[in-house]
Amino acid sequence: MARKPSLEKAFLSGNEALARGAWQAGLKVACAYPGTPSTEILESLAAFPEVDVQWSVNEKTAYEVAYAAAVGGVRALFACKHVGLNVAMDPLMTSAYTGVNAGFVAVVCDDPQMHSSQNEQDTRWAGVYAKLPILEPSSPSEAIDFIQQAFDISEQYDTPVIIRMTTRISHSKEDVAIGPRKEVPIRSLQRDMRKYVMVPANARIRHEILEKRLVKLKALSERSRLNRIEMNSTSLGFITDSVAYLYLKEVYPDASYLKLGFLYPFCDEKIKKFARSVKRLMVVEELDPFIEEHVKSLGISKVQGKHPSYRLGELDQDLVRSLVAGKPKKVKPRPGRAPRLCAGCPHWAVFSVLKKLDVFVAGDIGCYTLGALPPTSALHTCLCMGAGVTFNEGLRRAHPEQKIVGLVGDSTFVHAGIPGLINAAYNKSKGVIFILDNSTTAMTGGQPHPATGKTIRREPTKRLDLKAVCQACGADFVDVIDPQGRVKELEELVQQRLAADALSVIIVQHPCVLLK
């Protein structure tokens, strides 16, 4: 008997595997804004010439461009980290009503433990809020499989599909079976105003269609192999998802499992069946009690969840053992040095001047946020992308007599800072805004953006002129200075602009030391 040829394998991270699976599924267009832990998805897709890949200026733009490509008839993908989904929520919510033409998948990577994030939000709630299906792989092997199924589900049920990843799954690696690309025919562009023009009369009809679709998706969840029961023992059973499933399997290999991969809509009948089959039933999941609360809502009173302390941060094998034993979570000391700006970073000069002048600094999201830490300790707020600009205005309205500046990076300014600068000029606000232009999106690994003049594939393109943009937004003064060897000159410029009754922008321009 002839042996079957062995499958080709590759050693891939979860993000790389998901990108490979999307390519195999016939993906044509992919858009994102870089953000840890999702960045490598688009970087991996950029290696495939069949896929039109772009770094977009922000997540809202990325979602709309990718989703429009799917409406146009080609399979498309949007990727972001969890806080990036906040920026894309507007189109996400209405795309649930309009549905798709070709398959469309939104990949969202959560960051439990906040390795590189300003909050620890749980994207699973977004599926319920938007009434969209959620698939959740627990390994790179599942990621390459789930993304292909997601495109099929999207087209079969006329819906965007969310795939939720987490940092450990995005960045862990394993041997993954890979296959060839499936070319998918391009679908024709349809002029269907009732489907795609969301005026109230059409939206009311589409909402009804959305509710009926959820019923069908729930039935699919019940029979999907992505939700599987593994019966080993009747004494202890776990309902679990994502990486928590792997931790549990290591610590409790003889227990029974309902492993949820098609997470939402929930497979209620399968949950009830599993609950009846075990004496002790536990839900183990990272972050919020998302599954736990739903199981309890089904009237399954015997289910055990986790102590509220386990809603913070990641799980691991030791924490899973303590959780099952009913012990409260003990915070483990984390060895290592505190982060700081890189040696030779051009931002050192800016923070040394601002600290010397005792200025209150409204900061923003980027590697320069490290300016809040010793030895500089010269950044005093950091909320979200673009808030360095808007916080400057709001704080000055509260304390116009104080020395306050706003600070934003070049990529972040393009992402979300421009509207804030326009708002400041329009509403006659004064003050000084710094744009720390290091010619890259440094914090996520050095990705290009519109002001670098390079695409994701490092091809030359039109370069955004930050000075001209600031002038067009209404800034009274726009200065450009290289801080290297000119710290005294920078200090004098800052003092001059702080003393002026004007809206000023200082573009501090020097390449990141890590750029090749």
Rosetta blueprint (number, residue, H / E / L):
1 M L
2 A L
3 R L
4 K L
5 P L
6 S L
7 L L
8 E L
9 K E
10 A E
11 F E
12 L E
13 S E
14 G H
15 N H
16 E H
17 A H
18 L H
19 A H
20 R H
21 G H
22 A H
23 W H
24 Q H
25 A L
26 G L
27 L L
28 K L
29 V E
30 A E
31 C E
32 A E
33 Y L
34 P L
35 G L
36 T L
37 P L
38 S L
39 T H
40 E H
41 I H
42 L H
43 E H
44 S H
45 L H
46 A L
47 A L
48 F L
49 P L
50 E L
51 V L
52 D E
53 V E
54 Q E
55 W E
56 S L
57 V L
58 N L
59 E H
60 K H
61 T H
62 A H
63 Y H
64 E H
65 V H
66 A H
67 Y H
68 A H
69 A H
70 A H
71 V H
72 G H
73 G L
74 V L
75 R L
76 A E
77 L E
78 F E
79 A E
80 C E
81 K E
82 H H
83 V H
84 G H
85 L H
86 N H
87 V H
88 A H
89 M H
90 D H
91 P H
92 L H
93 M H
94 T H
95 S H
96 A H
97 Y H
98 T H
99 G L
100 V L
101 N L
102 A L
103 G L
104 F E
105 V E
106 A E
107 V E
108 V E
109 C E
110 D E
111 D L
112 P L
113 Q L
114 M L
115 H L
116 S L
117 S L
118 Q L
119 N L
120 E L
121 Q L
122 D L
123 T L
124 R H
125 W H
126 A H
127 G H
128 V H
129 Y H
130 A H
131 K L
132 L L
133 P L
134 I E
135 L E
136 E L
137 P L
138 S L
139 S L
140 P H
141 S H
142 E H
143 A H
144 I H
145 D H
146 F H
147 I H
148 Q H
149 Q H
150 A H
151 F H
152 D H
153 I H
154 S H
155 E H
156 Q H
157 Y H
158 D L
159 T L
160 P L
161 V E
162 I E
163 I E
164 R E
165 M E
166 T E
167 T H
168 R H
169 I H
170 S H
171 H H
172 S L
173 K E
174 E E
175 D E
176 V E
177 A E
178 I L
179 G L
180 P L
181 R L
182 K L
183 E L
184 V L
185 P L
186 I L
187 R L
188 S L
189 L L
190 Q L
191 R L
192 D L
193 M H
194 R H
195 K H
196 Y H
197 V L
198 M L
199 V L
200 P H
201 A H
202 N H
203 A H
204 R H
205 I H
206 R H
207 H H
208 E H
209 I H
210 L H
211 E H
212 K H
213 R H
214 L H
215 V H
216 K H
217 L H
218 K H
219 A H
220 L H
221 S H
222 E H
223 R H
224 S L
225 R L
226 L L
227 N E
228 R E
229 I E
230 E E
231 M L
232 N L
233 S L
234 T L
235 S L
236 L E
237 G E
238 F E
239 I E
240 T E
241 D E
242 S H
243 V H
244 A H
245 Y H
246 L H
247 Y H
248 L H
249 K H
250 E H
251 V H
252 Y L
253 P L
254 D L
255 A L
256 S E
257 Y E
258 L E
259 K E
260 L E
261 G L
262 F E
263 L E
264 Y E
265 P L
266 F L
267 C L
268 D H
269 E H
270 K H
271 I H
272 K H
273 K H
274 F H
275 A H
276 R H
277 S H
278 V L
279 K L
280 R E
281 L E
282 M E
283 V E
284 V E
285 E L
286 E L
287 L L
288 D L
289 P L
290 F H
291 I H
292 E H
293 E H
294 H H
295 V H
296 K H
297 S H
298 L L
299 G L
300 I L
301 S L
302 K L
303 V L
304 Q E
305 G L
306 K L
307 H L
308 P H
309 S H
310 Y H
311 R H
312 L L
313 G L
314 E L
315 L L
316 D L
317 Q H
318 D H
319 L H
320 V H
321 R H
322 S H
323 L H
324 V H
325 A L
326 G L
327 K L
328 P L
329 K L
330 K L
331 V L
332 K L
333 P L
334 R L
335 P L
336 G L
337 R L
338 A L
339 P L
340 R L
341 L L
342 C L
343 A L
344 G L
345 C L
346 P L
347 H H
348 W H
349 A H
350 V H
351 F H
352 S H
353 V H
354 L H
355 K H
356 K H
357 L L
358 D L
359 V L
360 F E
361 V E
362 A E
363 G L
364 D L
365 I L
366 G L
367 C H
368 Y H
369 T H
370 L H
371 G H
372 A H
373 L L
374 P L
375 P L
376 T L
377 S L
378 A L
379 L L
380 H L
381 T E
382 C L
383 L L
384 C L
385 M L
386 G L
387 A H
388 G H
389 V H
390 T H
391 F H
392 N H
393 E H
394 G H
395 L H
396 R H
397 R H
398 A H
399 H L
400 P L
401 E L
402 Q L
403 K L
404 I E
405 V E
406 G E
407 L E
408 V E
409 G E
410 D H
411 S H
412 T H
413 F H
414 V H
415 H H
416 A H
417 G H
418 I H
419 P H
420 G H
421 L H
422 I H
423 N H
424 A H
425 A H
426 Y H
427 N L
428 K L
429 S L
430 K L
431 G E
432 V E
433 I E
434 F E
435 I E
436 L E
437 D E
438 N L
439 S L
440 T L
441 T E
442 A H
443 M H
444 T H
445 G L
446 G L
447 Q E
448 P L
449 H L
450 P H
451 A H
452 T H
453 G L
454 K E
455 T L
456 I L
457 R L
458 R L
459 E L
460 P E
461 T L
462 K L
463 R L
464 L L
465 D L
466 L H
467 K H
468 A H
469 V H
470 C H
471 Q H
472 A H
473 C H
474 G L
475 A L
476 D L
477 F E
478 V E
479 D E
480 V E
481 I E
482 D L
483 P L
484 Q L
485 G L
486 R L
487 V H
488 K H
489 E H
490 L H
491 E H
492 E H
493 L H
494 V H
495 Q H
496 Q H
497 R H
498 L H
499 A H
500 A L
501 D L
502 A L
503 L E
504 S E
505 V E
506 I E
507 I E
508 V E
509 Q E
510 H L
511 P L
512 C L
513 V L
514 L L
515 L L
516 K L
